[in-house]
Amino acid sequence: MNLFVTIHDRNGAVFEGNAVSLSSYNQKGKFDVLTEHANFITLIQKEILIVKPDGSQKNVVVGNGVMRVVGNTVDIYLGVKK
């Protein structure tokens, strides 16, 4: 089972696809999202590291953003002002 991740900025989709895990930072520090993660919403900062099903990784630099996890779906919106 995989996560389905979408990352959007003001210009459109930055990433859309499956992932086995995702890591980022919020005000409390680094955190990871795996399949069947609890539903939550958080402000994110610094970066997002996506590990794809084939083992490759994608790193997305984040100024700031919002992440929403519902089921195995992760939606991220970048460029959200504080």
PyMOL commands that set and color helices and strands:
alter all, ss='L'
color gray80, all
select strands_A, chain A and resi 3-9+12-19+21-26+29-34+40-51+57-70+73-78
alter strands_A, ss='S'
color yellow, strands_A
deselect
rebuild
show_as cartoon
